[in-house]
């Protein structure tokens, strides 16, 4: 495998793909996907964003069932805490990617390797 130097713009693009969704799509749709560093982080970020969407949908479904039974007082607090936790984890993964460390997300890293 040919060794290459990771540019600062590639590190920033890979890191921002974890925090924001659009840089991951940009990498996937352009020639940046040919760089192994960018492609690996974009695939993991897209898979992580898909997992976040599934989690959010499950929270909304659970709320709609619970609100029919009783008013779930702490729902807003739980949703905000879930969002903060997800964004915090995404920022942590982005920081690891920017520092050129290996990002291993349980279950997601295995699935994203199949996308490459």
N, CA, C and O atoms as a printed pandas DataFrame, in Angstrom:
     atom_number atom_name residue_name chain_id  residue_number  x_coord  y_coord  z_coord
0              1         N          UNK        A               1    0.846   -1.173    0.000
1              2        CA          UNK        A               1    0.000    0.000    0.000
2              3         C          UNK        A               1    0.891    1.236    0.000
3              4         O          UNK        A               1    1.881    1.302    0.729
4              5         N          UNK        A               2    0.536    2.193   -0.808
5              6        CA          UNK        A               2    1.324    3.400   -0.954
6              7         C          UNK        A               2    1.125    4.308    0.261
7              8         O          UNK        A               2   -0.006    4.617    0.635
8              9         N          UNK        A               3    2.224    4.726    0.867
9             10        CA          UNK        A               3    2.154    5.626    2.008
10            11         C          UNK        A               3    1.898    7.047    1.509
11            12         O          UNK        A               3    2.422    7.450    0.470
12            13         N          UNK        A               4    1.119    7.776    2.230
13            14        CA          UNK        A               4    0.832    9.148    1.859
14            15         C          UNK        A               4    0.803   10.004    3.120
15            16         O          UNK        A               4    0.586    9.517    4.229
16            17         N          UNK        A               5    1.028   11.280    2.910
17            18        CA          UNK        A               5    1.012   12.228    4.014
18            19         C          UNK        A               5   -0.398   12.763    4.158
19            20         O          UNK        A               5   -1.012   13.201    3.185
20            21         N          UNK        A               6   -0.901   12.724    5.370
21            22        CA          UNK        A               6   -2.247   13.222    5.632
22            23         C          UNK        A               6   -2.166   14.734    5.798
23            24         O          UNK        A               6   -1.486   15.235    6.693
24            25         N          UNK        A               7   -2.858   15.444    4.936
25            26        CA          UNK        A               7   -2.860   16.903    4.988
26            27         C          UNK        A               7   -3.755   17.380    6.129
27            28         O          UNK        A               7   -4.634   16.659    6.602
28            29         N          UNK        A               8   -3.504   18.604    6.550
29            30        CA          UNK        A               8   -4.289   19.179    7.629
30            31         C          UNK        A               8   -5.752   19.341    7.214
31            32         O          UNK        A               8   -6.650   19.163    8.037
32            33         N          UNK        A               9   -6.001   19.677    5.946
33            34        CA          UNK        A               9   -7.383   19.819    5.484
34            35         C          UNK        A               9   -8.113   18.477    5.478
35            36         O          UNK        A               9   -9.320   18.430    5.712
36            37         N          UNK        A              10   -7.392   17.389    5.213
37            38        CA          UNK        A              10   -8.013   16.064    5.269
38            39         C          UNK        A              10   -8.351   15.680    6.702
39            40         O          UNK        A              10   -9.395   15.080    6.959
40            41         N          UNK        A              11   -7.471   16.025    7.635
41            42        CA          UNK        A              11   -7.745   15.745    9.042
42            43         C          UNK        A              11   -8.950   16.540    9.525
43            44         O          UNK        A              11   -9.790   16.020   10.259
44            45         N          UNK        A              12   -9.033   17.796    9.113
45            46        CA          UNK        A              12  -10.152   18.639    9.523
46            47         C          UNK        A              12  -11.461   18.155    8.904
47            48         O          UNK        A              12  -12.503   18.172    9.558
48            49         N          UNK        A              13  -11.409   17.730    7.662
49            50        CA          UNK        A              13  -12.606   17.217    6.991
50            51         C          UNK        A              13  -13.073   15.917    7.631
51            52         O          UNK        A              13  -14.273   15.717    7.822
52            53         N          UNK        A              14  -12.139   15.034    7.963
53            54        CA          UNK        A              14  -12.501   13.776    8.620
54            55         C          UNK        A              14  -13.072   14.030   10.009
55            56         O          UNK        A              14  -14.036   13.377   10.408
56            57         N          UNK        A              15  -12.493   14.964   10.743
57            58        CA          UNK        A              15  -12.983   15.269   12.093
58            59         C          UNK        A              15  -14.359   15.912   12.047
59            60         O          UNK        A              15  -15.224   15.591   12.862
60            61         N          UNK        A              16  -14.566   16.820   11.096
61            62        CA          UNK        A              16  -15.871   17.493   11.031
62            63         C          UNK        A              16  -16.974   16.577   10.514
63            64         O          UNK        A              16  -18.155   16.864   10.712
64            65         N          UNK        A              17  -16.608   15.486    9.859
65            66        CA          UNK        A              17  -17.643   14.570    9.371
66            67         C          UNK        A              17  -18.335   13.833   10.516
67            68         O          UNK        A              17  -19.463   13.368   10.353
68            69         N          UNK        A              18  -17.680   13.720   11.666
69            70        CA          UNK        A              18  -18.325   13.102   12.824
70            71         C          UNK        A              18  -19.320   14.052   13.478
71            72         O          UNK        A              18  -20.382   13.629   13.935
72            73         N          UNK        A              19  -18.977   15.333   13.521
73            74        CA          UNK        A              19  -19.813   16.304   14.222
74            75         C          UNK        A              19  -20.954   16.801   13.334
75            76         O          UNK        A              19  -22.075   16.995   13.804
76            77         N          UNK        A              20  -20.661   17.002   12.057
77            78        CA          UNK        A              20  -21.662   17.457   11.096
78            79         C          UNK        A              20  -21.824   16.385   10.037
79            80         O          UNK        A              20  -20.864   15.687    9.712
80            81         N          UNK        A              21  -23.007   16.243    9.501
81            82        CA          UNK        A              21  -23.306   15.172    8.554
82            83         C          UNK        A              21  -22.780   15.468    7.147
83            84         O          UNK        A              21  -22.336   14.552    6.455
84            85         N          UNK        A              22  -22.822   16.717    6.720
85            86        CA          UNK        A              22  -22.522   17.063    5.333
86            87         C          UNK        A              22  -21.075   16.823    4.911
87            88         O          UNK        A              22  -20.862   16.441    3.761
88            89         N          UNK        A              23  -20.066   17.022    5.761
89            90        CA          UNK        A              23  -18.714   16.682    5.309
90            91         C          UNK        A              23  -18.546   15.193    4.977
91            92         O          UNK        A              23  -17.787   14.842    4.073
92            93         N          UNK        A              24  -19.248   14.324    5.701
93            94        CA          UNK        A              24  -19.176   12.891    5.397
94            95         C          UNK        A              24  -19.790   12.605    4.029
95            96         O          UNK        A              24  -19.262   11.797    3.266
96            97         N          UNK        A              25  -20.894   13.261    3.723
97            98        CA          UNK        A              25  -21.524   13.097    2.408
98            99         C          UNK        A              25  -20.614   13.672    1.319
99           100         O          UNK        A              25  -20.501   13.097    0.237
100          101         N          UNK        A              26  -19.969   14.805    1.604
101          102        CA          UNK        A              26  -19.038   15.416    0.650
102          103         C          UNK        A              26  -17.900   14.448    0.317
103          104         O          UNK        A              26  -17.535   14.290   -0.848
104          105         N          UNK        A              27  -17.345   13.806    1.341
105          106        CA          UNK        A              27  -16.260   12.855    1.106
106          107         C          UNK        A              27  -16.758   11.683    0.268
107          108         O          UNK        A              27  -16.072   11.223   -0.645
108          109         N          UNK        A              28  -17.953   11.208    0.587
109          110        CA          UNK        A              28  -18.489   10.041   -0.118
110          111         C          UNK        A              28  -18.806   10.332   -1.586
111          112         O          UNK        A              28  -18.727    9.432   -2.422
112          113         N          UNK        A              29  -19.161   11.564   -1.905
113          114        CA          UNK        A              29  -19.588   11.890   -3.264
114          115         C          UNK        A              29  -18.490   12.481   -4.147
115          116         O          UNK        A              29  -18.700   12.655   -5.348
116          117         N          UNK        A              30  -17.332   12.790   -3.583
117          118        CA          UNK        A              30  -16.258   13.390   -4.369
118          119         C          UNK        A              30  -15.054   12.451   -4.435
119          120         O          UNK        A              30  -15.109   11.311   -3.971
120          121         N          UNK        A              31  -13.980   12.949   -5.014
121          122        CA          UNK        A              31  -12.759   12.145   -5.139
122          123         C          UNK        A              31  -12.028   11.963   -3.819
123          124         O          UNK        A              31  -11.054   11.214   -3.750
124          125         N          UNK        A              32  -12.481   12.630   -2.781
125          126        CA          UNK        A              32  -11.865   12.457   -1.461
126          127         C          UNK        A              32  -12.033   11.022   -0.957
127          128         O          UNK        A              32  -11.266   10.569   -0.107
128          129         N          UNK        A              33  -13.024   10.314   -1.475
129          130        CA          UNK        A              33  -13.266    8.942   -1.026
130          131         C          UNK        A              33  -12.145    7.997   -1.445
131          132         O          UNK        A              33  -12.050    6.882   -0.933
132          133         N          UNK        A              34  -11.293    8.435   -2.375
133          134        CA          UNK        A              34  -10.177    7.603   -2.814
134          135         C          UNK        A              34   -9.021    7.607   -1.823
135          136         O          UNK        A              34   -8.164    6.725   -1.867
136          137         N          UNK        A              35   -8.991    8.584   -0.936
137          138        CA          UNK        A              35   -7.970    8.622    0.117
138          139         C          UNK        A              35   -8.426    7.724    1.260
139          140         O          UNK        A              35   -9.514    7.927    1.798
140          141         N          UNK        A              36   -7.625    6.744    1.641
141          142        CA          UNK        A              36   -8.065    5.780    2.662
142          143         C          UNK        A              36   -8.435    6.430    4.005
143          144         O          UNK        A              36   -9.374    5.993    4.671
144          145         N          UNK        A              37   -7.700    7.465    4.392
145          146        CA          UNK        A              37   -7.963    8.130    5.681
146          147         C          UNK        A              37   -9.343    8.779    5.670
147          148         O          UNK        A              37  -10.130    8.593    6.598
148          149         N          UNK        A              38   -9.634    9.538    4.619
149          150        CA          UNK        A              38  -10.925   10.208    4.527
150          151         C          UNK        A              38  -12.064    9.217    4.348
151          152         O          UNK        A              38  -13.128    9.375    4.946
152          153         N          UNK        A              39  -11.845    8.200    3.530
153          154        CA          UNK        A              39  -12.898    7.224    3.265
154          155         C          UNK        A              39  -13.275    6.448    4.525
155          156         O          UNK        A              39  -14.454    6.204    4.779
156          157         N          UNK        A              40  -12.277    6.065    5.305
157          158        CA          UNK        A              40  -12.556    5.310    6.532
158          159         C          UNK        A              40  -13.372    6.138    7.515
159          160         O          UNK        A              40  -14.344    5.645    8.086
160          161         N          UNK        A              41  -12.985    7.387    7.713
161          162        CA          UNK        A              41  -13.704    8.226    8.671
162          163         C          UNK        A              41  -15.082    8.629    8.153
163          164         O          UNK        A              41  -16.023    8.746    8.938
164          165         N          UNK        A              42  -15.213    8.839    6.859
165          166        CA          UNK        A              42  -16.525    9.178    6.304
166          167         C          UNK        A              42  -17.489    8.011    6.446
167          168         O          UNK        A              42  -18.654    8.208    6.791
168          169         N          UNK        A              43  -17.015    6.796    6.184
169          170        CA          UNK        A              43  -17.886    5.623    6.321
170          171         C          UNK        A              43  -18.328    5.443    7.769
171          172         O          UNK        A              43  -19.493    5.142    8.028
172          173         N          UNK        A              44  -17.411    5.624    8.708
173          174        CA          UNK        A              44  -17.780    5.497   10.128
174          175         C          UNK        A              44  -18.737    6.607   10.531
175          176         O          UNK        A              44  -19.683    6.366   11.281
176          177         N          UNK        A              45  -18.503    7.818   10.044
177          178        CA          UNK        A              45  -19.367    8.937   10.411
178          179         C          UNK        A              45  -20.779    8.761    9.855
179          180         O          UNK        A              45  -21.757    9.041   10.548
180          181         N          UNK        A              46  -20.888    8.305    8.624
181          182        CA          UNK        A              46  -22.216    8.074    8.039
182          183         C          UNK        A              46  -22.945    6.987    8.805
183          184         O          UNK        A              46  -24.142    7.106    9.070
184          185         N          UNK        A              47  -22.240    5.941    9.158
185          186        CA          UNK        A              47  -22.851    4.861    9.933
186          187         C          UNK        A              47  -23.246    5.350   11.326
187          188         O          UNK        A              47  -24.298    4.969   11.839
188          189         N          UNK        A              48  -22.420    6.182   11.936
189          190        CA          UNK        A              48  -22.745    6.743   13.248
190          191         C          UNK        A              48  -23.971    7.649   13.168
191          192         O          UNK        A              48  -24.832    7.599   14.047
192          193         N          UNK        A              49  -24.062    8.474   12.130
193          194        CA          UNK        A              49  -25.232    9.326   11.957
194          195         C          UNK        A              49  -26.493    8.504   11.706
195          196         O          UNK        A              49  -27.574    8.876   12.163
196          197         N          UNK        A              50  -26.367    7.399   10.990
197          198        CA          UNK        A              50  -27.526    6.519   10.786
198          199         C          UNK        A              50  -27.967    5.900   12.109
199          200         O          UNK        A              50  -29.164    5.780   12.372
200          201         N          UNK        A              51  -27.004    5.507   12.941
201          202        CA          UNK        A              51  -27.344    4.962   14.264
202          203         C          UNK        A              51  -28.022    6.024   15.122
203          204         O          UNK        A              51  -28.966    5.719   15.850
204          205         N          UNK        A              52  -27.550    7.274   15.045
205          206        CA          UNK        A              52  -28.199    8.357   15.787
206          207         C          UNK        A              52  -29.642    8.546   15.331
207          208         O          UNK        A              52  -30.529    8.771   16.154
208          209         N          UNK        A              53  -29.879    8.457   14.029
209          210        CA          UNK        A              53  -31.238    8.612   13.508
210          211         C          UNK        A              53  -32.143    7.498   14.018
211          212         O          UNK        A              53  -33.292    7.752   14.381
212          213         N          UNK        A              54  -31.642    6.273   14.050
213          214        CA          UNK        A              54  -32.437    5.153   14.553
214          215         C          UNK        A              54  -32.741    5.345   16.042
215          216         O          UNK        A              54  -33.864    5.105   16.486
216          217         N          UNK        A              55  -31.748    5.772   16.801
217          218        CA          UNK        A              55  -31.961    6.013   18.230
218          219         C          UNK        A              55  -33.008    7.101   18.444
219          220         O          UNK        A              55  -33.877    6.966   19.305
220          221         N          UNK        A              56  -32.930    8.171   17.670
221          222        CA          UNK        A              56  -33.887    9.264   17.805
222          223         C          UNK        A              56  -35.298    8.801   17.459
223          224         O          UNK        A              56  -36.257    9.153   18.146
224          225         N          UNK        A              57  -35.423    8.011   16.394
225          226        CA          UNK        A              57  -36.747    7.500   16.018
226          227         C          UNK        A              57  -37.301    6.590   17.106
227          228         O          UNK        A              57  -38.491    6.652   17.416
228          229         N          UNK        A              58  -36.457    5.749   17.687
229          230        CA          UNK        A              58  -36.922    4.874   18.769
230          231         C          UNK        A              58  -37.351    5.672   19.997
231          232         O          UNK        A              58  -38.319    5.308   20.664
232          233         N          UNK        A              59  -36.648    6.743   20.295
233          234        CA          UNK        A              59  -37.050    7.603   21.412
234          235         C          UNK        A              59  -38.404    8.240   21.129
235          236         O          UNK        A              59  -39.253    8.311   22.018
236          237         N          UNK        A              60  -38.613    8.703   19.903
237          238        CA          UNK        A              60  -39.904    9.319   19.548
238          239         C          UNK        A              60  -41.040    8.298   19.605
239          240         O          UNK        A              60  -42.137    8.623   20.058
240          241         N          UNK        A              61  -40.792    7.071   19.151
241          242        CA          UNK        A              61  -41.828    6.036   19.202
242          243         C          UNK        A              61  -42.156    5.686   20.647
243          244         O          UNK        A              61  -43.324    5.545   21.009
244          245         N          UNK        A              62  -41.128    5.549   21.464
245          246        CA          UNK        A              62  -41.357    5.246   22.887
246          247         C          UNK        A              62  -42.147    6.366   23.546
247          248         O          UNK        A              62  -43.029    6.102   24.363
248          249         N          UNK        A              63  -41.844    7.609   23.205
249          250        CA          UNK        A              63  -42.576    8.728   23.793
250          251         C          UNK        A              63  -44.036    8.713   23.369
251          252         O          UNK        A              63  -44.918    8.969   24.189
252          253         N          UNK        A              64  -44.305    8.417   22.095
253          254        CA          UNK        A              64  -45.695    8.424   21.644
254          255         C          UNK        A              64  -46.507    7.326   22.327
255          256         O          UNK        A              64  -47.700    7.503   22.570
256          257         N          UNK        A              65  -45.868    6.184   22.642
257          258        CA          UNK        A              65  -46.574    5.151   23.390
258          259         C          UNK        A              65  -46.776    5.550   24.846
259          260         O          UNK        A              65  -47.848    5.333   25.409
260          261         N          UNK        A              66  -45.764    6.125   25.445
261          262        CA          UNK        A              66  -45.852    6.513   26.854
262          263         C          UNK        A              66  -46.775    7.693   27.070
263          264         O          UNK        A              66  -47.427    7.777   28.110
264          265         N          UNK        A              67  -46.849    8.606   26.118
265          266        CA          UNK        A              67  -47.709    9.771   26.319
266          267         C          UNK        A              67  -49.175    9.393   26.258
267          268         O          UNK        A              67  -50.016   10.103   26.808
268          269         N          UNK        A              68  -49.498    8.294   25.603
269          270        CA          UNK        A              68  -50.873    7.838   25.594
270          271         C          UNK        A              68  -51.300    7.249   26.928
271          272         O          UNK        A              68  -52.485    7.251   27.261
272          273         N          UNK        A              69  -50.337    6.745   27.694
273          274        CA          UNK        A              69  -50.639    6.136   28.985
274          275         C          UNK        A              69  -50.609    7.175   30.097
275          276         O          UNK        A              69  -51.564    7.297   30.864
276          277         N          UNK        A              70  -49.536    7.909   30.183
277          278        CA          UNK        A              70  -49.405    8.977   31.176
278          279         C          UNK        A              70  -48.444   10.033   30.626
279          280         O          UNK        A              70  -47.678    9.780   29.696
280          281         N          UNK        A              71  -48.507   11.183   31.207
281          282        CA          UNK        A              71  -47.620   12.247   30.759
282          283         C          UNK        A              71  -46.217   11.978   31.267
283          284         O          UNK        A              71  -45.996   11.854   32.472
284          285         N          UNK        A              72  -45.288   11.889   30.360
285          286        CA          UNK        A              72  -43.912   11.578   30.699
286          287         C          UNK        A              72  -43.168   12.891   30.947
287          288         O          UNK        A              72  -42.701   13.537   30.009
288          289         N          UNK        A              73  -43.065   13.272   32.206
289          290        CA          UNK        A              73  -42.561   14.585   32.598
290          291         C          UNK        A              73  -41.101   14.792   32.193
291          292         O          UNK        A              73  -40.734   15.877   31.742
292          293         N          UNK        A              74  -40.293   13.792   32.344
293          294        CA          UNK        A              74  -38.865   13.957   32.103
294          295         C          UNK        A              74  -38.454   13.720   30.651
295          296         O          UNK        A              74  -37.263   13.622   30.356
296          297         N          UNK        A              75  -39.408   13.627   29.757
297          298        CA          UNK        A              75  -39.087   13.325   28.362
298          299         C          UNK        A              75  -38.153   14.368   27.750
299          300         O          UNK        A              75  -37.131   14.028   27.154
300          301         N          UNK        A              76  -38.519   15.646   27.907
301          302        CA          UNK        A              76  -37.686   16.697   27.311
302          303         C          UNK        A              76  -36.274   16.670   27.859
303          304         O          UNK        A              76  -35.313   16.855   27.112
304          305         N          UNK        A              77  -36.141   16.442   29.152
305          306        CA          UNK        A              77  -34.816   16.373   29.750
306          307         C          UNK        A              77  -34.032   15.174   29.216
307          308         O          UNK        A              77  -32.842   15.293   28.924
308          309         N          UNK        A              78  -34.682   14.036   29.089
309          310        CA          UNK        A              78  -34.015   12.848   28.579
310          311         C          UNK        A              78  -33.583   13.014   27.125
311          312         O          UNK        A              78  -32.501   12.569   26.742
312          313         N          UNK        A              79  -34.424   13.651   26.318
313          314        CA          UNK        A              79  -34.077   13.874   24.918
314          315         C          UNK        A              79  -32.887   14.824   24.814
315          316         O          UNK        A              79  -31.984   14.603   24.008
316          317         N          UNK        A              80  -32.884   15.871   25.619
317          318        CA          UNK        A              80  -31.770   16.820   25.586
318          319         C          UNK        A              80  -30.485   16.168   26.066
319          320         O          UNK        A              80  -29.418   16.422   25.506
320          321         N          UNK        A              81  -30.568   15.337   27.086
321          322        CA          UNK        A              81  -29.382   14.628   27.559
322          323         C          UNK        A              81  -28.875   13.636   26.511
323          324         O          UNK        A              81  -27.667   13.468   26.348
324          325         N          UNK        A              82  -29.791   12.985   25.807
325          326        CA          UNK        A              82  -29.390   12.060   24.744
326          327         C          UNK        A              82  -28.690   12.813   23.616
327          328         O          UNK        A              82  -27.680   12.346   23.090
328          329         N          UNK        A              83  -29.222   13.975   23.242
329          330        CA          UNK        A              83  -28.580   14.775   22.196
330          331         C          UNK        A              83  -27.193   15.238   22.623
331          332         O          UNK        A              83  -26.246   15.176   21.839
332          333         N          UNK        A              84  -27.074   15.697   23.853
333          334        CA          UNK        A              84  -25.773   16.149   24.346
334          335         C          UNK        A              84  -24.781   14.989   24.366
335          336         O          UNK        A              84  -23.621   15.156   23.990
336          337         N          UNK        A              85  -25.235   13.816   24.802
337          338        CA          UNK        A              85  -24.349   12.653   24.843
338          339         C          UNK        A              85  -23.915   12.239   23.438
339          340         O          UNK        A              85  -22.747   11.912   23.226
340          341         N          UNK        A              86  -24.837   12.248   22.479
341          342        CA          UNK        A              86  -24.491   11.862   21.115
342          343         C          UNK        A              86  -23.535   12.870   20.472
343          344         O          UNK        A              86  -22.562   12.477   19.830
344          345         N          UNK        A              87  -23.802   14.147   20.639
345          346        CA          UNK        A              87  -22.908   15.161   20.081
346          347         C          UNK        A              87  -21.549   15.126   20.770
347          348         O          UNK        A              87  -20.519   15.317   20.123
348          349         N          UNK        A              88  -21.541   14.884   22.070
349          350        CA          UNK        A              88  -20.273   14.784   22.786
350          351         C          UNK        A              88  -19.439   13.617   22.296
351          352         O          UNK        A              88  -18.226   13.745   22.126
352          353         N          UNK        A              89  -20.082   12.474   22.067
353          354        CA          UNK        A              89  -19.353   11.314   21.551
354          355         C          UNK        A              89  -18.862   11.566   20.132
355          356         O          UNK        A              89  -17.759   11.153   19.771
356          357         N          UNK        A              90  -19.677   12.240   19.328
357          358        CA          UNK        A              90  -19.258   12.577   17.969
358          359         C          UNK        A              90  -18.068   13.534   17.995
359          360         O          UNK        A              90  -17.147   13.396   17.190
360          361         N          UNK        A              91  -18.079   14.496   18.904
361          362        CA          UNK        A              91  -16.953   15.425   19.030
362          363         C          UNK        A              91  -15.692   14.686   19.487
363          364         O          UNK        A              91  -14.591   14.991   19.029
364          365         N          UNK        A              92  -15.854   13.728   20.379
365          366        CA          UNK        A              92  -14.720   12.925   20.834
366          367         C          UNK        A              92  -14.133   12.118   19.673
367          368         O          UNK        A              92  -12.913   12.057   19.519
368          369         N          UNK        A              93  -14.984   11.506   18.865
369          370        CA          UNK        A              93  -14.506   10.756   17.699
370          371         C          UNK        A              93  -13.831   11.691   16.703
371          372         O          UNK        A              93  -12.822   11.329   16.098
372          373         N          UNK        A              94  -14.380   12.889   16.528
373          374        CA          UNK        A              94  -13.765   13.867   15.642
374          375         C          UNK        A              94  -12.397   14.307   16.136
375          376         O          UNK        A              94  -11.478   14.500   15.340
376          377         N          UNK        A              95  -12.259   14.465   17.443
377          378        CA          UNK        A              95  -10.965   14.830   18.013
378          379         C          UNK        A              95   -9.940   13.725   17.803
379          380         O          UNK        A              95   -8.779   13.994   17.494
380          381         N          UNK        A              96  -10.373   12.487   17.972
381          382        CA          UNK        A              96   -9.470   11.363   17.707
382          383         C          UNK        A              96   -9.050   11.334   16.237
383          384         O          UNK        A              96   -7.886   11.087   15.923
384          385         N          UNK        A              97   -9.994   11.584   15.349
385          386        CA          UNK        A              97   -9.683   11.582   13.917
386          387         C          UNK        A              97   -8.734   12.710   13.560
387          388         O          UNK        A              97   -7.843   12.527   12.731
388          389         N          UNK        A              98   -8.906   13.866   14.168
389          390        CA          UNK        A              98   -8.031   14.996   13.868
390          391         C          UNK        A              98   -6.605   14.741   14.345
391          392         O          UNK        A              98   -5.643   15.176   13.713
392          393         N          UNK        A              99   -6.478   14.040   15.457
393          394        CA          UNK        A              99   -5.150   13.723   15.989
394          395         C          UNK        A              99   -4.547   12.465   15.370
395          396         O          UNK        A              99   -3.526   11.966   15.841
396          397         N          UNK        A             100   -5.177   11.956   14.319
397          398        CA          UNK        A             100   -4.724   10.781   13.565
398          399         C          UNK        A             100   -4.687    9.510   14.413
399          400         O          UNK        A             100   -3.884    8.614   14.154
400          401         N          UNK        A             101   -5.542    9.432   15.411
401          402        CA          UNK        A             101   -5.679    8.211   16.199
402          403         C          UNK        A             101   -6.710    7.311   15.542
403          404         O          UNK        A             101   -7.550    7.772   14.769
404          405         N          UNK        A             102   -6.640    6.042   15.850
405          406        CA          UNK        A             102   -7.600    5.073   15.323
406          407         C          UNK        A             102   -8.917    5.241   16.063
407          408         O          UNK        A             102   -8.949    5.220   17.293
408          409         N          UNK        A             103   -9.993    5.406   15.323
409          410        CA          UNK        A             103  -11.325    5.549   15.908
410          411         C          UNK        A             103  -12.018    4.204   15.792
411          412         O          UNK        A             103  -12.312    3.747   14.687
412          413         N          UNK        A             104  -12.279    3.577   16.912
413          414        CA          UNK        A             104  -12.988    2.294   16.948
414          415         C          UNK        A             104  -14.303    2.485   17.700
415          416         O          UNK        A             104  -14.315    2.596   18.926
416          417         N          UNK        A             105  -15.391    2.521   16.969
417          418        CA          UNK        A             105  -16.719    2.650   17.566
418          419         C          UNK        A             105  -17.308    1.248   17.627
419          420         O          UNK        A             105  -17.394    0.573   16.601
420          421         N          UNK        A             106  -17.716    0.798   18.811
421          422        CA          UNK        A             106  -18.240   -0.574   18.922
422          423         C          UNK        A             106  -19.399   -0.817   17.954
423          424         O          UNK        A             106  -20.307    0.007   17.844
424          425         N          UNK        A             107  -19.363   -1.923   17.272
425          426        CA          UNK        A             107  -20.358   -2.401   16.304
426          427         C          UNK        A             107  -20.403   -1.541   15.037
427          428         O          UNK        A             107  -20.644   -2.071   13.952
428          429         N          UNK        A             108  -20.184   -0.265   15.146
429          430        CA          UNK        A             108  -20.278    0.618   13.987
430          431         C          UNK        A             108  -19.029    0.502   13.121
431          432         O          UNK        A             108  -19.125    0.524   11.894
432          433         N          UNK        A             109  -17.862    0.380   13.742
433          434        CA          UNK        A             109  -16.626    0.255   12.972
434          435         C          UNK        A             109  -16.631   -1.014   12.121
435          436         O          UNK        A             109  -16.174   -1.004   10.978
436          437         N          UNK        A             110  -17.147   -2.100   12.681
437          438        CA          UNK        A             110  -17.215   -3.350   11.913
438          439         C          UNK        A             110  -18.137   -3.210   10.710
439          440         O          UNK        A             110  -17.807   -3.671    9.618
440          441         N          UNK        A             111  -19.281   -2.582   10.900
441          442        CA          UNK        A             111  -20.237   -2.421    9.814
442          443         C          UNK        A             111  -19.718   -1.442    8.768
443          444         O          UNK        A             111  -19.922   -1.652    7.572
444          445         N          UNK        A             112  -19.043   -0.366    9.207
445          446        CA          UNK        A             112  -18.577    0.630    8.250
446          447         C          UNK        A             112  -17.440    0.103    7.392
447          448         O          UNK        A             112  -17.244    0.581    6.275
448          449         N          UNK        A             113  -16.683   -0.873    7.888
449          450        CA          UNK        A             113  -15.615   -1.474    7.070
450          451         C          UNK        A             113  -16.211   -2.238    5.890
451          452         O          UNK        A             113  -15.567   -2.374    4.849
452          453         N          UNK        A             114  -17.424   -2.730    6.046
453          454        CA          UNK        A             114  -18.098   -3.410    4.950
454          455         C          UNK        A             114  -18.538   -2.419    3.863
455          456         O          UNK        A             114  -18.687   -2.790    2.699
456          457         N          UNK        A             115  -18.743   -1.152    4.259
457          458        CA          UNK        A             115  -19.140   -0.133    3.283
458          459         C          UNK        A             115  -17.987    0.251    2.377
459          460         O          UNK        A             115  -18.197    0.657    1.234
460          461         N          UNK        A             116  -16.769    0.125    2.883
461          462        CA          UNK        A             116  -15.603    0.494    2.070
462          463         C          UNK        A             116  -15.379   -0.580    1.071
463          464         O          UNK        A             116  -14.448   -0.493    0.269
